[in-house]
Amino acid sequence: MNNNEERTLSIIKPDAVERNLENNIKNFFSNNSLRIVDSKKIQITKEEAEEFYKVHQSKPFYNDLCSYLSSGPIVVIILEGQNAISENRRLMGATDPKKAEKGTLRFLYGISIDKNSVHGSDSLDNAKKEIDFFFKN
């Protein structure tokens, strides 16, 4: 990794996996200067989702978010590139697909504010924690 390069975590959420969008989304990253360092399809438990989203536990959507993330297979991906965290968030678009910029992943594939197809780390600290959560050695 070069000096300005970062790693971030992306999750292809159950709604997108169910619609077989895994390759479309991975290609989208690759075509937009983010390299896929590692990737795996997994199914997590509700308890694991609760641990992963612990930062949101005081919010009203927390329980639904955890139920949803554990409702089917997900694909967890380590992305690497220049300013990978902000670049991934730009490529994802707004949380609400109706408000997402044209051409972003959530504009293209998101169904609703809850089923918005992808997750991405929001900071260097969270990227490290989230990568470690899914890719513990």
Buried (B, 14 or more C-beta within 10 A) or exposed (E): EEEEEBBBBBBBBBBBBEEEBBEBBBEBBEEBEBBBBEBEEEEBEBEBBBEBBEEBEEEEEBBEBBEBBBBBBBBBBBBBBEBBBBBBBEBBBBEEBEEBEEEBBBBBBBBEBBBBBBBBBBEEEBBBBBBEBBBEE
